[in-house]
Amino acid sequence: MQQSMKEDLANIIAPLMVRPITRWPFFAFLGGAMFCLLASSICHLLSCHSERVSYIMLRLDYAGIAALISTSFYPPVYYSFMCNPFFCNLYMGFITLMGIATVLVSLLPVFQTPEFRTVRASLFCAMGFSGIAPILHKLILFWGTPEILHTTGYEVLMGAFYGLGALVYATRIPERWMPGKFDIAGHSHQLFHVLVVAGAYTHYHAGSQTSDPMSKSSYRNKPCLCFINGFLFLGGALLLLLLLWTFLSFSNPFPNFEAKLNDPDSLNCAMGESETKHCDSPEKSFYDDPELSYSIEKPVKNWDAKRRDWLKHHPSLASGARDRILVVTGSQPFPCKNPIGDHLLLRLFKNKVDYCRIHGYEIFYNNAYLQPKMDSYWAKIPVVRAAMLAHPEVEWIWWVDSDAVFTDMEFKVPLERYKDHNLVVHGWPDMVYHTYNKSWTGLNAGVFLIRNCQWSMDLMHVWSHFGPNSPNYKRWGQILTSTFKDKPYPLPDDQSSLIYLLFKLRKKWGYKTYIESDYNLEGYWIELVKTYDNVTEGYIDMEIRAPTLRRRHAEKLSEYYAALREPYLEDVGYKSGNGRRPFVTHFTGCQQCSGNHNAMYVGDTCWNEMERALNFADNQVLRKYGFMHPDLLNSSLVSVVPFDYPA
C-alpha cells in the first residue's frame, strides 16, 4: 500500500519537475524557410514589372536565401549544445552575425557594384561552410549516440540537396543537353527550387526529431528514414515535372510567342543581361536634363557623378564597364575623289570590324561633321566627345583614324597598364616634354584611347579651342609654329595642339597622359610594311615548333590561342620589329580618299602598301575560315589552307 502511494505521488510530481524544451529555434527555421520561399515566389512574380522592380526583387530573393541558411543552423546548434551554453551562444551568435551581414550586403545598393561581387559570394559560401564546425564538434562530443548520428545523417542529406541544387543551377542541366526542350518544364531553375525544398524538408525532419525529446527513445528501434523520405519526395517531384513536360511537349511542342513578341508592352525587360541592356530605367538621369548639349562648344559638368548615377540605375550595364571599349572611326560625308578611295575605305572599315569582332568590342563609324567647321583631322574631337555622352556604359573611347590598319589581330591593348591614366597616345616623351627636343611629331593623334570621365571631357573642350571653330584659330597657328620649329604649315592641327597642351600644362594634362612607345599603338607605315615577310616567317617557324598554335579553332577562341602564343613572344615584349607583328600600321600622308598623297611617296606606293597591310591582316582572319591570300599584293586571290598548316 505504501509502495503504491509512493508511485502515485511520483507520477503526479514527475511531470511538474520536467522542464519543457523550448521550440523557438525550430520555429525560427520554419520562419526562415517560409520567408525564403515567399521571397523567391514574389521575385518570380513581380520581376517582370520593370527593371527597377526586378532589381529590388532580386535583392529580396538574396536576402531570403541568407535567412534560410542562417536560421537552418538554429535547431541543430541549440539542441545539440543545450548543456554547453558557451558553444551554443558562440555558434548561434556567429551565424546570426553572418546572416545579418549577408542580408545587408544583399540589400544595400553600395554593395551591388562589380567590385563587391567577391565579397557577396564569399559571404554566402562562408555561411554555408561555417556549419561544418558545429557538426564536427557535435560528433566529437556525442560520438556513438544514435540520436546524434541519426540527425547528422539528415543534415548531410540536406547539404547534398542544397549542393546538388547549386550544381544543377550553375551547370544549366538538363537544358544544356537539349536546348529548347525544357523551356516550359524541367529546366535547371525549376529543379534547383525542387532540390531546395527537398533540403528544407529534410532539415525539417532533423529539427522536429531533435526538438522532440519523446522521439529520442525510438531512434534505436526504427530504421533511418531520412534517405527514404528525401528520395521519395525528390522522385515524386521529378516525376510530376516529367509528366507535365511530356504532356506539354505533345500538346504544343513549339508554342507560338510571335504575337506577344510583336507587342512592345509584353517584352520582359528584367530577365537577364541580354534583355535588360536594351531597357531604360524610369529613374531620372542626365539625359532628362534639357540643358545637356552634345555640342563641343558647351562643356559638360559633373560628368563622373552623372555617369556613376546612370550606371547605378542600369546594373546590367555596370557589370564589366571598367574594361569596356568603344572603337570610334569615320570618314568624310561625301564620295572619294580617288577612284579606288571608297573601296579602300570599305576595306579599312572591314579591318576594324574584324578586330572588334574578335575581341568583343563595339564600333561606331561616323561620316558626318558634327561641328561643321571642324573637318578633316579636327572632326574626331566632337565625335569622341559625343560618343562619351552616348555611351556612359563604356570606360574607354578608342579613336582610330580611317587610314590606320590593325595588323596584329590577336594583340589586345593592356588596359591594366593604363589604370592610372586617362589618355593613351603613341609617341616619345622626350619629344613632347623636353624643352629643346620637342617636335610636332612627338606623338600621333591618329590613334588614341581616352577614358570616359570628366577629365577627358575637359580636355576635349580645351583641345577644341585650337580648332577652326575658335575665333583665335589663326593666332593659335602662329603660337604653335613658333613653339615647334619643325611644324611645316602655319594653321593649327590636332596633333601639335595636343602636344602643346601636354607641354605647357603638364601638371594638369600630362600627368594623366600615357605616351606609349613600347608597341605600335600607331606605327609609321613606311617602316612597318617591309617587316611583314620576316614576321610571317617567324610566326610560321613558331607554329612548326609548337603544334598547339597551328591547331584549327573557332574564331571565338582567338584570344585563347593568342594567350598561348605569348610565351613564345615573351623575349620580344610589346615591341614589334623583333618578331612580333606590328599592332597598328598607320598610313599617314597617303590620303586614300582624295588621292593627294604626300609628294615624297612615289607613284602608287601608298595604295600598293595599303593593300599589302590589309591582306597581311586579313590572312589572320581568313585562316580561321580555312583560306588565305598567298600573295599580299593580290586581294582577289585566295587559297585553301591545308590541314595542320604549316607543319
ABEGO torsion letter per residue (X at the ends): XAAAAAAAAAAAAAAAABBBBBAAAAAAAAAAAAAAAAAAAAAAAAAAABAAAAAAAAAAAAAAAAAAAAAAAAAAAAAAAAABAAAAAAAAAAAAAAAAAAAAAAABAAAABAAAAAAAAAAAAAAAAAAAAAAAAAAAAABGBAAAAAAAAAAAAAAAAAAAAAAAAAAGOAAAABBGAAAABGBAAAAAAAAAAAAAAAAAAAAAAAABAAAAAAAAABBBAAAAAAAAAAAAAAAAAAAAAAAAAAABABBBAAAAAABAAABBAAAEAAAAAABBBABBBAAABAABBABAABBBBGAAAAAAAAAAABAAAABGAAABBBBBBEBBABBBABAAAAAAAAAAAAAAAAAAAAAGBBBBBBABBABAABBEAAAAAAAAAAAAAABAABABBBBBBAABBBABAABBBBAAAAAABABBBBEBAAAAABAAABBAAABBAABBBBBBBAAAAAAAAAAAAABAABAAAAAAAAAAAAABAABABABBBAAAAAAAAAAABAAAAAAABBBBAABBABBBAAAAAAAAAAAAAAAAAAAAABAAAABBBBAAAAAAAAAAAAAAAAAAEABBGAGBBBABBBBBGAGAAAGBBBAABBEAAAAAAAAAAAAAAAAAAAAAAGBBBABAABAABBBBBBBGOBX
